């Protein structure tokens, strides 16, 4: 995860947005600098001072101050009483607009309008972003879980059910790269055998076709996760069904598991993929 404390200065000329064209194009320097500020703020876990932001971006302090003031006035950045800055919740609306337009999120939402009634339990759709599982679509249950799931919410991929369902179908070397730092820091698995145990859990997930989060995200919340594949058989998303641990009695666990598997299977088929059926 980003720790918010880069050790080296980053020159903005080397930090232009990843989506920029490889061919030479005419750019507006002020826009490039503004995007660099936003991207850098997005990597911070705590508010950052103007002096540190300036130093780490290797930009003139006057320019960064003007950019930050402009972003504050537009509502995308918050300025704290001590003069430090952080992103505001308004940036979530930009992410939501993008996420809601992706094929997988659109098809997930279409499932409920086309062929299913609203679920009794919370059903979530997430995609991998770095080492996190980010929710891109949500169908909340009327039953309170002590956690308000919403689009844009994110959790470490190695903890959430949907995150583990996706990681289970990635190469082991990629899994190690994604989760190694987080596993080392996790109070639940901070010893040298953590990675070995986690890889074994992912292997079990592949064998049975679903993952489990047993109160890793929130005490009292249990979740089943299932993978979603596209037409190229690549893992593109994960579905999870979150329930209260109190609702797992009398065979209900199998029903919640099957809901996760069924939604993931239907979504895979809508994306042109082949369902990942497993013996239950």
C-alpha positions in Angstrom: 0.0 0.0 0.0 1.1 3.6 -0.5 2.6 4.8 2.8 2.4 8.5 2.0 6.1 9.1 2.7 8.1 8.8 -0.5 11.8 8.8 0.0 12.7 10.4 -3.2 11.6 13.6 -4.9 9.5 13.0 -8.0 9.9 15.2 -11.0 6.5 16.0 -12.5 8.0 15.6 -16.0 8.6 11.9 -15.1 5.2 11.5 -13.4 2.7 12.4 -16.1 -0.6 10.3 -16.1 -0.1 6.7 -17.2 -2.8 7.1 -19.8 -0.9 9.8 -21.7 -0.3 9.1 -25.4 3.2 7.8 -26.2 3.3 10.1 -29.3 4.3 13.7 -28.8 1.3 15.8 -28.0 0.8 19.4 -27.0 0.2 19.6 -23.3 -0.9 22.4 -21.0 1.7 22.6 -18.2 -0.8 23.8 -15.6 -3.0 20.8 -16.3 -0.2 18.4 -16.1 0.9 19.9 -12.7 -2.6 19.8 -11.4 -3.0 16.2 -12.2 0.3 15.4 -10.6 -0.9 17.1 -7.4 -4.1 15.1 -7.5 -2.4 11.8 -8.1 0.1 12.5 -5.3 -2.6 13.4 -2.9 -4.4 10.1 -3.8 -1.4 8.2 -2.5 -1.4 9.8 0.9 -3.0 8.1 4.0 -2.8 11.4 6.0 -3.0 15.1 5.1 0.2 16.4 3.6 1.7 19.9 4.1 2.3 22.3 1.3 6.1 22.2 2.0 6.2 18.4 1.7 4.0 18.3 -1.3 6.2 20.8 -3.0 9.4 19.0 -2.2 8.1 15.6 -3.2 6.8 16.8 -6.5 9.9 19.0 -7.2 7.6 21.9 -8.2 7.8 25.6 -7.3 6.0 26.3 -4.1 4.0 29.2 -5.5 2.7 26.9 -8.3 1.6 24.2 -5.9 -0.1 26.7 -3.6 -2.1 28.1 -6.5 -3.1 24.6 -7.8 -4.1 23.5 -4.3 -6.1 26.7 -3.7 -7.9 26.1 -7.0 -8.7 22.5 -6.2 -9.9 23.5 -2.8 -12.2 26.1 -4.3 -13.6 23.5 -6.8 -14.2 21.1 -4.0 -11.8 18.3 -5.0 -9.3 19.0 -2.2 -9.7 19.8 1.5 -7.5 22.2 3.4 -7.1 21.5 7.1 -6.8 24.2 9.7 -3.0 23.5 10.0 -2.7 24.2 6.2 -2.3 20.6 5.1 -4.2 19.1 2.2 -6.0 15.9 1.3 -8.5 14.8 -1.3 -12.1 15.5 -0.7 -15.0 13.1 -1.1 -16.0 14.9 -4.3 -13.4 12.9 -6.3 -15.5 9.8 -5.6 -18.2 11.1 -7.9 -15.6 11.0 -10.8 -14.7 7.4 -9.9 -18.3 6.4 -9.7 -19.1 7.8 -13.1 -16.3 5.7 -14.6 -17.0 2.6 -12.6 -20.7 2.6 -13.4 -19.9 2.7 -17.1 -17.6 -0.3 -17.1 -19.0 -3.4 -18.8 -18.7 -5.6 -15.7 -20.5 -3.1 -13.4 -23.2 -2.5 -16.0 -23.8 -6.2 -16.5 -23.9 -6.7 -12.7 -26.6 -4.1 -12.3 -28.5 -5.5 -15.3 -28.7 -8.9 -13.6 -31.0 -7.6 -11.0 -33.3 -5.7 -13.4 -33.4 -8.5 -16.0 -33.7 -11.8 -14.2 -33.4 -11.4 -10.4 -35.3 -9.8 -7.6 -33.4 -7.7 -5.1 -31.1 -10.0 -3.0 -31.9 -10.7 0.6 -28.2 -10.3 1.5 -25.6 -7.8 0.5 -24.0 -8.7 -2.9 -20.9 -6.8 -4.0 -18.8 -6.6 -7.2 -15.2 -5.6 -7.0 -12.1 -5.3 -9.2 -8.5 -5.3 -8.3 -6.7 -2.0 -8.1 -3.1 -2.6 -7.1 -3.3 -4.5 -3.8 -6.9 -3.5 -3.0 -10.3 -4.8 -4.0 -12.4 -1.8 -5.0 -16.2 -2.1 -5.0 -17.6 -1.0 -8.4 -21.2 -2.1 -7.8 -23.3 -2.8 -4.7 -26.6 -4.4 -3.9 -27.2 -3.8 -0.2 -29.3 -6.0 2.0 -32.0 -4.5 4.3 -30.3 -6.3 7.1 -27.7 -4.1 8.9 -24.1 -5.4 8.9 -22.4 -2.6 10.8 -20.7 -1.5 7.6 -22.1 0.7 4.9 -20.9 -0.9 1.6 -20.8 1.6 -1.3 -19.2 2.0 -4.7 -15.6 3.1 -4.3 -15.1 1.5 -0.9 -11.9 -0.6 -0.9 -10.2 -3.2 1.3 -6.9 -5.1 1.1 -7.4 -7.8 -1.5 -5.9 -10.5 0.7 -8.6 -10.0 3.4 -11.9 -9.5 1.4 -13.7 -12.5 0.0 -14.0 -11.0 -3.5 -10.3 -10.0 -3.4 -9.2 -13.5 -2.6 -11.5 -14.9 -5.3 -9.6 -12.8 -7.8 -6.1 -13.4 -6.5 -6.7 -17.2 -6.6 -6.6 -17.1 -10.4 -3.5 -15.0 -10.8 0.0 -16.4 -11.2 1.7 -17.0 -7.8 4.5 -14.6 -8.6 2.0 -11.8 -9.2 0.1 -12.7 -6.0 3.4 -12.5 -4.0 4.1 -9.1 -5.5 0.6 -7.8 -4.7 0.2 -9.0 -1.2 3.7 -9.5 0.3 3.9 -6.1 2.0 0.4 -6.2 3.4 0.8 -9.7 4.8 4.0 -8.7 6.6 2.2 -5.8 8.2 -1.0 -7.6 9.0 -1.5 -8.3 12.8 -3.5 -11.4 11.8 -0.6 -13.0 9.8 2.7 -11.3 10.5 5.1 -14.3 10.6 7.3 -15.8 7.9 4.8 -18.5 7.1 2.1 -16.0 6.2 2.7 -16.2 2.5 2.8 -20.0 2.4 -0.5 -20.2 4.3 -2.1 -17.6 2.1 -1.1 -19.4 -1.1 -2.5 -22.6 0.3 -5.8 -20.8 1.0 -5.9 -19.5 -2.6 -5.3 -23.1 -3.8 -8.2 -24.3 -1.8 -10.3 -21.4 -3.3 -9.5 -22.6 -6.8 -10.3 -26.2 -5.9 -13.8 -25.5 -4.5 -14.5 -22.4 -6.7 -15.2 -19.9 -3.9 -13.4 -17.9 -1.2 -14.2 -17.1 2.4 -13.8 -14.0 4.5 -14.4 -15.0 8.1 -14.7 -11.7 9.9 -11.5 -10.3 8.4 -13.1 -7.0 7.3 -15.5 -6.6 10.2 -16.2 -8.6 13.3 -19.6 -10.4 12.9 -19.5 -10.2 9.1 -18.9 -13.3 7.0 -18.6 -13.4 3.2 -18.3 -15.8 0.3 -16.5 -14.8 -2.8 -16.6 -16.1 -6.4 -14.5 -15.2 -9.5 -15.8 -13.5 -12.7 -14.0 -14.2 -16.1 -14.2 -12.5 -19.4 -14.3 -13.9 -22.9 -10.5 -14.5 -22.8 -10.8 -16.5 -19.6 -9.0 -13.7 -17.7 -10.1 -12.9 -14.2 -11.8 -9.5 -14.3 -13.8 -9.2 -11.1 -15.0 -10.9 -7.9 -18.5 -11.2 -6.5 -19.1 -11.5 -2.8 -22.1 -12.1 -0.6 -21.8 -10.6 2.9 -23.9 -11.8 5.8 -24.0 -11.7 9.5 -22.3 -14.6 11.2 -25.6 -15.1 13.1 -27.3 -16.0 9.7 -25.1 -19.0 8.9 -27.1 -21.5 10.9 -29.5 -24.2 9.6 -27.9 -24.6 6.2 -28.1 -20.9 5.3 -24.3 -20.8 4.6 -24.8 -23.0 1.6 -27.5 -20.7 0.3 -25.3 -17.6 0.6 -22.4 -19.5 -1.0 -24.5 -20.6 -3.9 -25.8 -17.0 -4.4 -22.2 -15.8 -4.8 -21.4 -18.6 -7.3 -24.6 -18.1 -9.3 -24.2 -14.4 -9.7 -20.5 -14.8 -10.7 -21.5 -17.5 -13.2 -24.2 -15.4 -14.7 -22.0 -12.4 -14.9 -19.2 -14.4 -16.5 -21.6 -15.6 -19.2 -22.8 -12.1 -19.8 -19.2 -11.1 -20.5 -18.8 -13.9 -22.9 -16.7 -16.1 -20.6 -17.1 -19.7 -19.5 -18.5 -20.4 -16.1 -16.1 -21.8 -13.5 -18.3 -24.6 -12.3 -17.1 -26.7 -9.4 -18.5 -29.7 -7.6 -20.2 -28.5 -4.4 
